Amino acid sequence: SASFHKFIDDFLRELGFEPPRVNQDLWLQKSDEYEGYGYLATHVDDIIIVAKDSVKYMDVIQQHFLVRDVTGSPDYYLGNDLIRRGNKVHVSTKNYLMEVLCKYQEKHGALAKENLPL
């Protein structure tokens, strides 16, 4: 709802985050400890944090909100697989697409190139 979005906006601004002009669900905070930013993205009731010290941010959030699943590093977020290789994270939709294709196959029968809705 609009009132919840306003509440989250105010809360994240109090933590020192600012949204860029192009995306109201992505929040940036310039780090005082190193050169770079901490990132926080929201989607409905999901939050993902990408920062050198993400635990610090999560601790503050947990003081104000009931948080169900706090994992060190998610492997899946909003239909995307997050695959770590060294210090990089690769994003893949392979599992999501496989789920969609399986549901399509269950409903419409065998998959063939000619009966896929493209």
Backbone as ProteinMPNN parsed JSONL, in Angstrom:
{"seq_chain_A": "SASFHKFIDDFLRELGFEPPRVNQDLWLQKSDEYEGYGYLATHVDDIIIVAKDSVKYMDVIQQHFLVRDVTGSPDYYLGNDLIRRGNKVHVSTKNYLMEVLCKYQEKHGALAKENLPL", "coords_chain_A": {"N_chain_A": [[0.837, -1.188, 0.0], [0.286, 2.342, -0.344], [0.717, 3.785, 2.0], [2.341, 2.053, 3.505], [4.574, 1.951, 1.849], [5.436, 4.594, 2.052], [6.074, 4.608, 4.778], [8.244, 2.774, 4.835], [9.989, 4.199, 3.163], [10.507, 6.507, 4.762], [11.705, 5.257, 6.975], [14.041, 4.038, 5.848], [15.384, 6.299, 4.939], [15.972, 7.5, 7.392], [17.938, 5.742, 8.196], [19.949, 6.526, 6.581], [19.887, 5.938, 3.909], [19.314, 6.599, 0.427], [17.109, 6.876, -2.33], [17.81, 6.267, -5.807], [17.022, 8.409, -8.617], [15.712, 6.933, -10.585], [14.598, 4.532, -9.633], [12.449, 3.597, -7.212], [12.526, 1.489, -5.49], [15.055, 0.709, -4.968], [17.761, 1.348, -2.882], [20.436, 3.423, -1.826], [23.444, 3.806, 0.043], [26.077, 5.796, 0.843], [29.181, 4.707, 1.887], [30.878, 5.327, 4.953], [33.088, 4.051, 5.784], [34.546, 2.817, 3.769], [35.427, 3.099, 0.263], [32.695, 3.275, -1.608], [29.358, 1.876, -1.868], [26.471, 0.856, 0.066], [23.816, -1.269, -0.729], [20.3, -1.584, -0.844], [17.468, -3.333, -1.639], [13.988, -3.32, -2.177], [10.995, -5.213, -2.467], [7.707, -5.5, -2.475], [7.175, -7.256, 0.287], [9.739, -8.137, 0.576], [13.223, -7.922, 1.196], [16.482, -7.264, 0.135], [19.906, -7.092, 0.802], [22.903, -5.69, -0.208], [25.966, -5.282, 0.744], [29.064, -4.367, 2.297], [28.976, -4.817, 5.04], [26.42, -6.239, 5.651], [25.056, -7.374, 7.769], [24.987, -5.478, 9.777], [23.055, -3.646, 8.841], [20.836, -5.343, 8.705], [20.459, -6.022, 11.376], [19.463, -3.613, 12.456], [17.098, -3.354, 10.992], [15.719, -5.613, 11.907], [15.145, -4.837, 14.48], [12.948, -3.25, 14.167], [11.116, -4.487, 12.517], [9.317, -7.54, 11.947], [11.125, -10.186, 10.971], [11.293, -12.883, 8.871], [13.041, -14.76, 7.462], [16.303, -14.833, 7.681], [19.131, -15.023, 6.036], [22.587, -15.625, 5.485], [23.633, -15.379, 2.854], [21.596, -15.203, 0.181], [20.418, -17.707, -2.11], [18.489, -17.582, -3.957], [16.264, -15.212, -5.275], [13.381, -13.457, -5.826], [12.632, -15.027, -8.113], [15.056, -15.361, -9.325], [18.119, -17.06, -9.645], [20.945, -16.831, -7.624], [24.223, -16.989, -8.15], [27.334, -17.6, -6.877], [30.612, -16.859, -7.78], [33.769, -16.757, -7.001], [34.469, -13.458, -6.216], [32.223, -12.472, -7.399], [28.758, -12.21, -8.327], [26.527, -14.042, -10.14], [23.548, -13.812, -11.997], [20.771, -15.811, -12.661], [17.957, -17.065, -14.447], [17.263, -19.655, -14.81], [16.131, -21.814, -13.154], [13.614, -20.729, -12.53], [12.492, -20.479, -15.105], [12.421, -23.198, -15.8], [10.505, -24.115, -13.955], [8.233, -22.746, -14.922], [8.027, -23.872, -17.495], [7.531, -26.569, -16.81], [5.039, -26.34, -15.523], [3.548, -25.452, -17.7], [3.77, -27.682, -19.353], [2.428, -29.603, -17.789], [-0.165, -28.606, -17.963], [-0.706, -28.368, -20.725], [0.349, -30.539, -22.046], [2.916, -32.421, -23.786], [5.953, -30.718, -24.421], [6.801, -28.897, -27.239], [8.591, -27.213, -29.765], [6.871, -25.925, -31.565], [4.496, -25.596, -30.104], [4.917, -23.848, -28.056], [4.117, -20.827, -26.422], [5.262, -18.142, -27.856]], "CA_chain_A": [[0.0, 0.0, 0.0], [1.028, 3.602, -0.409], [1.137, 4.191, 3.346], [3.474, 1.217, 3.897], [5.72, 2.395, 1.055], [5.892, 5.848, 2.684], [6.695, 4.225, 6.042], [9.564, 2.205, 4.501], [10.803, 5.321, 2.679], [10.948, 7.303, 5.911], [12.601, 4.428, 7.783], [15.333, 3.881, 5.178], [16.039, 7.611, 4.946], [16.537, 7.661, 8.736], [19.158, 4.923, 8.242], [20.952, 7.151, 5.724], [19.756, 5.493, 2.525], [18.625, 7.475, -0.51], [16.8, 6.186, -3.589], [18.181, 6.998, -7.03], [15.833, 8.98, -9.265], [15.079, 6.024, -11.539], [14.006, 3.332, -9.048], [12.07, 3.868, -5.828], [12.694, 0.279, -4.68], [16.484, 0.512, -4.751], [18.256, 2.369, -1.963], [21.901, 3.49, -1.768], [24.029, 4.545, 1.156], [27.526, 5.98, 0.715], [29.861, 4.195, 3.077], [31.874, 6.164, 5.622], [34.22, 3.189, 6.145], [35.296, 2.421, 2.579], [34.929, 3.762, -0.932], [31.635, 2.477, -2.209], [27.99, 2.024, -1.383], [25.653, -0.262, 0.481], [22.589, -1.272, -1.513], [19.167, -2.281, -0.266], [16.361, -3.349, -2.591], [12.736, -3.801, -1.613], [9.943, -5.635, -3.393], [6.558, -5.839, -1.627], [7.669, -7.454, 1.657], [11.078, -8.735, 0.506], [14.358, -7.001, 1.231], [17.798, -7.87, -0.064], [20.947, -6.114, 1.11], [24.221, -5.96, -0.768], [26.851, -4.321, 1.397], [30.216, -4.987, 2.945], [28.527, -5.26, 6.36], [24.96, -6.322, 5.556], [24.525, -7.757, 9.085], [24.734, -4.23, 10.503], [21.764, -3.132, 8.39], [19.792, -6.299, 9.059], [20.221, -5.893, 12.819], [18.6, -2.449, 12.668], [15.79, -3.679, 10.422], [15.066, -6.578, 12.795], [14.672, -4.134, 15.676], [11.718, -2.531, 13.846], [10.215, -5.318, 11.725], [9.384, -8.978, 12.117], [11.835, -10.734, 9.817], [11.137, -14.336, 8.867], [14.146, -15.571, 6.971], [17.554, -14.088, 7.56], [20.225, -15.906, 5.637], [23.808, -14.889, 5.191], [23.687, -15.089, 1.423], [20.523, -15.944, -0.49], [20.714, -18.373, -3.378], [17.342, -17.366, -4.828], [15.553, -13.994, -4.904], [12.407, -12.989, -6.808], [12.691, -15.812, -9.34], [16.416, -15.373, -9.874], [19.164, -17.792, -8.942], [22.139, -16.019, -7.386], [25.329, -17.944, -8.169], [28.588, -16.941, -6.512], [31.87, -17.371, -8.348], [34.779, -15.828, -6.505], [33.856, -12.275, -5.598], [31.151, -12.006, -8.281], [27.471, -12.889, -8.246], [25.872, -14.175, -11.436], [22.101, -13.95, -11.849], [20.227, -16.715, -13.664], [16.531, -17.375, -14.318], [17.103, -21.039, -15.278], [15.172, -22.575, -12.347], [12.289, -20.134, -12.707], [12.003, -20.877, -16.425], [12.1, -24.625, -15.745], [9.22, -24.218, -13.261], [7.194, -22.281, -15.84], [7.877, -24.875, -18.55], [6.9, -27.749, -16.222], [3.619, -26.021, -15.348], [2.968, -25.425, -19.042], [3.701, -29.069, -19.81], [1.35, -30.246, -17.033], [-1.463, -28.1, -18.416], [-0.914, -28.467, -22.172], [0.964, -31.732, -22.618], [4.343, -32.431, -24.155], [6.508, -29.482, -24.973], [7.422, -28.92, -28.562], [8.867, -25.835, -30.158], [5.735, -25.317, -32.239], [3.354, -25.255, -29.25], [5.285, -22.9, -27.003], [3.607, -19.468, -26.724], [6.371, -17.173, -27.929]], "C_chain_A": [[0.881, 1.25, 0.0], [1.522, 4.028, 0.971], [2.316, 3.357, 3.84], [4.731, 1.645, 3.142], [6.298, 3.688, 1.637], [6.61, 5.553, 3.996], [8.101, 3.669, 5.813], [10.496, 3.306, 4.011], [11.374, 6.124, 3.84], [11.965, 6.538, 6.757], [13.987, 4.319, 7.145], [16.092, 5.207, 5.098], [16.665, 7.896, 6.314], [17.835, 6.858, 8.891], [20.267, 5.495, 7.356], [20.907, 6.692, 4.286], [19.005, 6.534, 1.708], [18.302, 6.67, -1.766], [17.374, 6.966, -4.772], [16.902, 7.503, -7.7], [15.052, 7.953, -10.085], [14.358, 4.837, -10.908], [13.716, 3.56, -7.568], [12.241, 2.652, -4.924], [14.155, -0.077, -4.451], [16.987, 1.679, -3.907], [19.771, 2.273, -1.875], [22.328, 4.239, -0.511], [25.541, 4.592, 0.95], [28.174, 5.533, 2.005], [30.841, 5.219, 3.621], [33.164, 5.389, 5.854], [35.082, 2.772, 4.965], [34.715, 3.152, 1.378], [33.907, 2.856, -1.598], [30.309, 2.705, -1.521], [27.471, 0.723, -0.789], [24.354, -0.144, -0.292], [21.523, -2.064, -0.779], [18.039, -2.188, -1.287], [15.134, -3.929, -1.911], [11.806, -4.212, -2.742], [8.812, -6.2, -2.548], [7.068, -6.016, -0.194], [9.02, -8.165, 1.684], [12.132, -7.636, 0.515], [15.606, -7.813, 0.956], [18.83, -6.763, 0.117], [22.257, -6.587, 0.49], [25.14, -4.883, -0.211], [27.996, -5.081, 2.038], [29.834, -5.54, 4.319], [27.0, -5.297, 6.385], [24.32, -6.686, 6.893], [24.174, -6.519, 9.898], [23.362, -3.668, 10.139], [20.625, -4.052, 8.821], [19.469, -6.235, 10.54], [19.27, -4.737, 13.115], [17.191, -2.734, 12.15], [15.028, -4.629, 11.343], [14.581, -5.945, 14.102], [13.31, -3.479, 15.441], [10.68, -3.375, 13.114], [10.382, -6.783, 12.103], [9.987, -9.552, 10.84], [11.792, -12.25, 9.916], [12.405, -15.092, 8.552], [15.377, -14.698, 6.779], [18.645, -15.097, 7.243], [21.425, -15.056, 5.307], [23.875, -14.457, 3.744], [22.59, -15.881, 0.722], [21.009, -16.579, -1.786], [19.639, -18.094, -4.421], [16.619, -16.107, -4.364], [14.679, -13.548, -6.069], [12.529, -13.703, -8.156], [14.064, -15.889, -9.976], [17.341, -16.21, -9.007], [20.368, -16.867, -8.811], [23.303, -16.98, -7.194], [26.628, -17.191, -7.91], [29.779, -17.66, -7.147], [32.95, -16.372, -7.985], [34.104, -14.659, -5.819], [32.743, -11.681, -6.463], [29.892, -12.827, -8.06], [26.856, -12.866, -9.64], [24.389, -14.43, -11.19], [21.59, -14.804, -13.007], [18.744, -16.936, -13.398], [16.241, -18.818, -14.714], [16.051, -21.806, -14.471], [13.758, -22.037, -12.485], [11.693, -20.553, -14.048], [11.643, -22.36, -16.47], [10.765, -24.853, -15.029], [8.069, -23.818, -14.182], [6.949, -23.322, -16.927], [7.21, -26.148, -18.03], [5.404, -27.511, -16.018], [2.902, -25.994, -16.693], [2.771, -26.842, -19.55], [2.577, -29.824, -19.092], [-0.019, -29.84, -17.572], [-1.749, -28.425, -19.88], [-0.294, -29.707, -22.808], [2.414, -31.516, -22.99], [4.762, -31.102, -24.764], [7.116, -29.747, -26.332], [7.592, -27.471, -28.984], [7.64, -25.167, -30.766], [4.546, -25.007, -31.331], [3.717, -24.393, -28.05], [4.759, -21.508, -27.366], [4.742, -18.445, -26.7], [5.879, -15.855, -28.469]], "O_chain_A": [[2.071, 1.193, 0.311], [2.62, 4.57, 1.098], [3.199, 3.881, 4.519], [5.82, 1.697, 3.715], [7.516, 3.85, 1.704], [7.632, 6.168, 4.3], [9.041, 4.046, 6.513], [11.665, 3.346, 4.396], [12.575, 6.387, 3.895], [12.965, 7.103, 7.199], [14.997, 4.489, 7.827], [17.32, 5.222, 5.181], [17.754, 8.464, 6.394], [18.726, 7.26, 9.639], [21.395, 5.004, 7.378], [21.803, 7.023, 3.509], [18.163, 7.261, 2.235], [19.122, 5.872, -2.219], [17.416, 8.196, -4.739], [15.809, 7.049, -7.361], [13.842, 8.1, -10.257], [13.568, 4.185, -11.59], [14.638, 3.701, -6.765], [12.114, 2.774, -3.706], [14.45, -1.077, -3.797], [16.681, 2.84, -4.179], [20.329, 1.176, -1.853], [21.664, 5.175, -0.067], [26.201, 3.555, 0.889], [27.76, 5.938, 3.091], [31.542, 5.893, 2.867], [34.215, 5.985, 6.093], [36.242, 2.407, 5.151], [33.643, 3.751, 1.463], [34.249, 1.783, -2.094], [30.16, 3.608, -0.698], [27.963, -0.362, -1.098], [23.845, 0.959, -0.489], [21.811, -3.092, -0.166], [17.694, -1.098, -1.744], [15.223, -4.904, -1.164], [11.827, -3.634, -3.829], [8.953, -7.275, -1.965], [7.363, -5.026, 0.475], [9.401, -8.733, 2.708], [11.954, -6.571, -0.076], [15.77, -8.916, 1.477], [18.648, -5.641, -0.356], [22.658, -7.74, 0.651], [25.1, -3.729, -0.636], [27.905, -6.283, 2.287], [30.309, -6.604, 4.717], [26.363, -4.486, 7.057], [23.162, -6.344, 7.133], [23.18, -6.509, 10.624], [22.598, -3.263, 11.015], [19.571, -3.583, 9.253], [18.308, -6.382, 10.921], [18.367, -4.874, 13.94], [16.205, -2.39, 12.803], [13.823, -4.468, 11.539], [13.687, -6.486, 14.753], [12.593, -3.183, 16.397], [9.5, -3.025, 13.089], [11.457, -7.209, 12.525], [9.417, -9.413, 9.758], [12.205, -12.828, 10.921], [12.801, -15.98, 9.307], [15.467, -13.925, 5.826], [19.025, -15.914, 8.082], [21.293, -13.903, 4.897], [24.147, -13.293, 3.447], [22.653, -17.109, 0.676], [21.893, -16.054, -2.464], [19.839, -18.332, -5.612], [16.383, -15.949, -3.166], [15.176, -13.294, -7.166], [12.528, -13.064, -9.208], [14.207, -16.436, -11.069], [17.344, -16.083, -7.783], [20.76, -16.203, -9.77], [23.364, -17.701, -6.198], [26.974, -16.26, -8.638], [29.924, -18.879, -7.06], [33.045, -15.292, -8.567], [33.262, -14.848, -4.941], [32.364, -10.523, -6.283], [29.953, -13.989, -7.658], [26.687, -11.805, -10.241], [24.022, -15.175, -10.282], [21.92, -14.567, -14.169], [18.323, -16.987, -12.242], [15.082, -19.171, -14.932], [15.152, -22.398, -15.067], [12.803, -22.812, -12.549], [10.526, -20.938, -14.12], [10.662, -22.738, -17.112], [9.977, -25.698, -15.453], [7.038, -24.49, -14.21], [5.8, -23.626, -17.248], [6.403, -26.748, -18.74], [4.591, -28.389, -16.311], [1.77, -26.465, -16.804], [1.725, -27.166, -20.113], [1.854, -30.599, -19.718], [-0.932, -30.664, -17.625], [-2.887, -28.722, -20.242], [-0.413, -29.891, -24.019], [3.05, -30.553, -22.563], [4.019, -30.466, -25.512], [7.854, -30.713, -26.528], [6.807, -26.608, -28.592], [7.388, -23.987, -30.523], [3.667, -24.239, -31.723], [2.913, -24.227, -27.132], [4.937, -21.059, -28.498], [5.123, -17.951, -25.639], [6.661, -14.914, -28.606]]}, "name": "protein", "num_of_chains": 1, "seq": "SASFHKFIDDFLRELGFEPPRVNQDLWLQKSDEYEGYGYLATHVDDIIIVAKDSVKYMDVIQQHFLVRDVTGSPDYYLGNDLIRRGNKVHVSTKNYLMEVLCKYQEKHGALAKENLPL"}
